[in-house]
Amino acid sequence: KRAILLDACIKSIIKYSSNINYPINIIYNYDKDHHKSYVKLKKIFGNKIKIHTRNKKNIFNDISLLFRPLNIIWIYKWKRILNNYSNFKDLLENILKNSKSELTMLCTDDTFFYKKNHINEKICQKIIKDGKKNWFRPNYGSELEKSNFTKKIIFNKKKYLNWNANNKNITYFMTYNFQVEGSVYNTNSLLSFLKPFIYYNPTTLEAIGYKEAKYRNFFNKTYSPFYRTVATYEVNSVQKDTKLRLSDR
């Protein structure tokens, strides 16, 4: 709903990311109080963006998901799924299914790039060839946490980091093997990963997705720039005066 952040996010992607296959797909949680902002966004970016409207959906319309035991556990842990279920999962997975790109970046509206997000072709090919294992995570860099368990690699004089997210000796922040802040995945591998589990918004997508990735052994081989290229506005940590803040956060 935060169009002012989304505006900054899109501009930073266009400025700092290479080889964008337009349009940039936006899943928008419709709110009449905010809709004029999104009309303005569409006028600003035109055909560079495509807006998909997220709406509420009866969870029993996806009854097959409820027969998967793990999904019952996720519903128990995130009880809001029952009353707030939406077509977010349908929209995201249809975008991936219809994509003509071998690689997909997931991004939240409170994410912004502040450096050139260059991903070497050799890393791209590793993700394309084995998308279940390999992914690119731009929000980590050597300046955040020093670790003896990251391997420095150099392609065309550009430095990158590589590590195994299952390594028990790495820091907690490095163990994440599924994130949505500008992360790049193999499109088909991402789709096959998302299909079995239940989620209804970006928060549950990442929180449940992280646990699913650990359990199903997805995205263990992490690549990142030597210095990170992306950060996140911590708006959910500070805003307390609007109805946009969820009570359970």
C-alpha positions as CSV (number, residue, x, y, z in Angstrom):
1,K,0.0,0.0,0.0
2,R,3.0,2.3,0.4
3,A,3.3,3.8,-3.0
4,I,5.9,6.4,-2.0
5,L,8.3,3.5,-1.1
6,L,7.4,1.5,-4.2
7,D,8.2,4.5,-6.3
8,A,11.7,4.7,-4.7
9,C,12.1,1.0,-5.1
10,I,11.2,0.9,-8.8
11,K,13.5,3.9,-9.6
12,S,16.4,2.2,-7.8
13,I,15.9,-1.1,-9.7
14,I,15.8,0.7,-13.0
15,K,18.9,2.8,-12.1
16,Y,21.1,0.0,-10.7
17,S,20.0,-3.3,-12.2
18,S,21.0,-4.6,-15.6
19,N,19.1,-6.6,-18.2
20,I,15.6,-5.9,-16.9
21,N,12.9,-7.8,-18.8
22,Y,10.0,-5.4,-18.6
23,P,7.4,-5.1,-17.4
24,I,8.2,-5.2,-13.7
25,N,5.3,-7.1,-12.1
26,I,3.8,-5.5,-9.0
27,I,1.4,-7.3,-6.7
28,Y,-0.7,-4.6,-5.1
29,N,-2.8,-5.1,-2.0
30,Y,-5.8,-3.0,-3.1
31,D,-7.0,-0.2,-0.7
32,K,-9.4,2.5,-1.8
33,D,-7.6,5.0,0.4
34,H,-4.3,4.4,-1.5
35,H,-5.5,3.7,-5.0
36,K,-4.9,7.2,-6.4
37,S,-1.3,6.8,-5.6
38,Y,-1.1,3.7,-7.7
39,V,-2.9,5.4,-10.6
40,K,-0.1,8.0,-10.4
41,L,2.6,5.3,-10.4
42,K,1.2,3.8,-13.5
43,K,1.3,7.2,-15.2
44,I,4.9,7.7,-14.1
45,F,6.3,4.3,-15.3
46,G,3.8,3.4,-18.0
47,N,4.6,0.0,-19.7
48,K,7.6,-0.5,-17.5
49,I,5.3,-1.8,-14.8
50,K,2.3,-4.1,-14.7
51,I,0.1,-4.0,-11.6
52,H,-1.8,-7.1,-10.4
53,T,-4.5,-6.6,-7.8
54,R,-4.4,-8.8,-4.7
55,N,-7.8,-9.5,-3.1
56,K,-9.1,-11.7,-0.3
57,K,-9.8,-15.3,-1.1
58,N,-11.5,-18.2,0.7
59,I,-8.8,-20.5,1.9
60,F,-11.0,-23.5,1.1
61,N,-10.8,-22.7,-2.5
62,D,-7.3,-24.1,-2.2
63,I,-8.4,-27.2,-0.4
64,S,-5.6,-29.3,-1.8
65,L,-3.0,-27.3,0.1
66,L,-4.8,-28.2,3.4
67,F,-4.1,-31.9,2.8
68,R,-0.3,-31.3,3.1
69,P,0.7,-31.8,6.8
70,L,3.3,-29.1,6.7
71,N,0.8,-26.5,5.6
72,I,-1.4,-27.3,8.7
73,I,1.7,-26.5,10.8
74,W,2.2,-23.2,9.0
75,I,-1.4,-22.3,9.5
76,Y,-1.1,-23.1,13.2
77,K,2.0,-20.8,13.5
78,W,0.5,-18.1,11.3
79,K,-3.2,-18.2,12.3
80,R,-3.9,-14.9,10.4
81,I,-3.7,-17.0,7.2
82,L,-7.2,-18.3,7.9
83,N,-8.9,-14.9,8.0
84,N,-6.6,-13.0,5.7
85,Y,-6.0,-15.5,2.9
86,S,-5.7,-13.9,-0.5
87,N,-4.9,-14.6,-4.2
88,F,-1.3,-13.4,-3.6
89,K,0.0,-17.0,-4.2
90,D,-2.0,-17.4,-7.4
91,L,-0.7,-14.0,-8.8
92,L,2.9,-14.7,-8.0
93,E,3.0,-18.2,-9.3
94,N,1.1,-17.2,-12.5
95,I,3.7,-14.5,-13.1
96,L,6.5,-17.0,-12.8
97,K,4.7,-19.6,-14.9
98,N,4.2,-17.1,-17.7
99,S,7.6,-15.5,-17.5
100,K,10.0,-15.7,-20.4
101,S,13.0,-15.0,-18.3
102,E,15.3,-17.7,-16.9
103,L,16.0,-15.6,-13.8
104,T,13.6,-13.8,-11.5
105,M,14.2,-11.1,-8.8
106,L,11.8,-10.9,-5.9
107,C,11.6,-7.6,-4.2
108,T,9.5,-5.9,-1.5
109,D,8.4,-2.3,-1.8
110,D,10.6,-1.2,1.1
111,T,13.7,-2.4,-0.6
112,F,16.1,0.0,-2.4
113,F,19.3,-0.4,-4.4
114,Y,22.1,2.1,-3.9
115,K,24.9,0.6,-5.9
116,K,25.1,-1.1,-9.3
117,N,23.7,-4.6,-8.9
118,H,25.9,-6.4,-11.4
119,I,25.7,-10.2,-11.4
120,N,28.5,-11.8,-13.5
121,E,27.4,-14.1,-16.3
122,K,29.1,-17.1,-14.8
123,I,27.0,-16.7,-11.6
124,C,23.9,-16.3,-13.7
125,Q,24.7,-19.6,-15.6
126,K,25.2,-21.4,-12.3
127,I,21.8,-20.3,-11.2
128,I,20.3,-21.2,-14.5
129,K,21.9,-24.7,-14.6
130,D,21.2,-25.7,-11.0
131,G,18.5,-23.4,-9.6
132,K,17.6,-25.6,-6.7
133,K,21.0,-25.0,-5.1
134,N,22.2,-21.6,-6.4
135,W,20.8,-18.1,-5.9
136,F,22.0,-14.5,-5.6
137,R,21.5,-12.4,-2.5
138,P,22.4,-8.7,-2.9
139,N,21.7,-7.6,0.7
140,Y,24.8,-9.3,2.1
141,G,28.4,-8.1,1.8
142,S,31.7,-8.5,3.5
143,E,31.2,-5.1,5.3
144,L,28.3,-6.5,7.3
145,E,29.8,-9.4,9.1
146,K,33.3,-10.8,8.8
147,S,33.3,-14.5,8.2
148,N,36.0,-17.1,7.6
149,F,33.5,-19.3,5.9
150,T,32.8,-17.1,2.9
151,K,34.8,-17.8,-0.3
152,K,35.9,-14.8,-2.2
153,I,35.6,-15.3,-6.0
154,I,36.6,-12.9,-8.8
155,F,35.1,-12.7,-12.2
156,N,36.3,-10.0,-14.6
157,K,38.0,-8.1,-11.8
158,K,34.7,-7.9,-9.8
159,K,34.6,-9.6,-6.4
160,Y,31.8,-11.8,-5.1
161,L,31.2,-14.0,-2.1
162,N,30.0,-17.6,-2.0
163,W,29.1,-19.8,1.0
164,N,26.9,-22.7,2.0
165,A,23.9,-21.6,4.0
166,N,23.8,-25.0,5.8
167,N,27.2,-24.4,7.4
168,K,26.7,-24.6,11.1
169,N,29.6,-22.2,11.8
170,I,28.3,-19.2,9.9
171,T,26.3,-16.4,11.6
172,Y,22.6,-16.4,11.8
173,F,22.1,-13.7,9.2
174,M,24.1,-15.8,6.7
175,T,22.0,-18.9,7.2
176,Y,19.0,-17.4,5.4
177,N,18.6,-19.4,2.2
178,F,15.4,-17.7,1.1
179,Q,14.8,-14.0,1.1
180,V,12.7,-11.5,-1.0
181,E,14.8,-8.3,-0.7
182,G,16.1,-8.2,-4.3
183,S,17.1,-11.9,-4.4
184,V,17.6,-13.6,-7.7
185,Y,16.4,-17.1,-8.4
186,N,16.1,-19.6,-11.3
187,T,12.5,-18.9,-12.4
188,N,11.4,-22.6,-12.8
189,S,13.1,-23.7,-9.6
190,L,11.5,-20.9,-7.7
191,L,8.1,-21.9,-9.1
192,S,8.5,-25.5,-8.1
193,F,9.7,-24.4,-4.7
194,L,6.6,-22.2,-4.1
195,K,3.9,-24.4,-5.3
196,P,3.5,-26.9,-2.4
197,F,3.3,-24.5,0.5
198,I,0.7,-22.0,1.7
199,Y,1.3,-18.2,2.0
200,Y,-0.8,-15.1,1.5
201,N,1.5,-12.1,1.5
202,P,5.2,-11.2,1.4
203,T,5.7,-11.7,5.1
204,T,4.4,-15.3,5.2
205,L,6.1,-16.0,1.8
206,E,9.5,-15.2,3.3
207,A,8.9,-16.5,6.9
208,I,7.5,-19.9,5.7
209,G,9.7,-20.0,2.6
210,Y,12.8,-19.8,4.8
211,K,11.7,-22.8,6.8
212,E,10.6,-24.7,3.7
213,A,14.0,-24.1,2.0
214,K,15.8,-25.5,5.1
215,Y,13.5,-28.5,5.2
216,R,13.5,-29.3,1.5
217,N,17.2,-28.4,0.9
218,F,16.6,-25.5,-1.5
219,F,19.0,-22.6,-2.2
220,N,21.9,-23.6,-0.1
221,K,24.7,-22.2,-2.3
222,T,24.6,-18.5,-1.8
223,Y,26.3,-15.9,-4.0
224,S,26.5,-12.2,-3.0
225,P,28.4,-9.1,-4.1
226,F,31.6,-8.4,-2.1
227,Y,29.9,-5.2,-0.9
228,R,26.2,-5.3,-0.7
229,T,24.1,-3.4,-3.2
230,V,20.7,-3.3,-1.5
231,A,19.1,-2.3,1.8
232,T,15.7,-2.1,3.4
233,Y,13.7,0.7,5.0
234,E,12.9,-0.4,8.5
235,V,9.4,1.1,8.3
236,N,7.6,-1.9,10.0
237,S,9.9,-1.4,13.0
238,V,9.0,2.2,13.6
239,Q,5.5,3.0,12.4
240,K,2.9,2.9,15.1
241,D,0.4,5.5,14.1
242,T,-1.2,4.0,11.1
243,K,-3.5,1.1,10.5
244,L,-1.0,-0.4,8.1
245,R,1.0,-1.8,11.0
246,L,0.0,-5.4,11.7
247,S,-0.9,-6.1,15.3
248,D,1.2,-9.2,15.4
249,R,4.4,-7.4,14.3
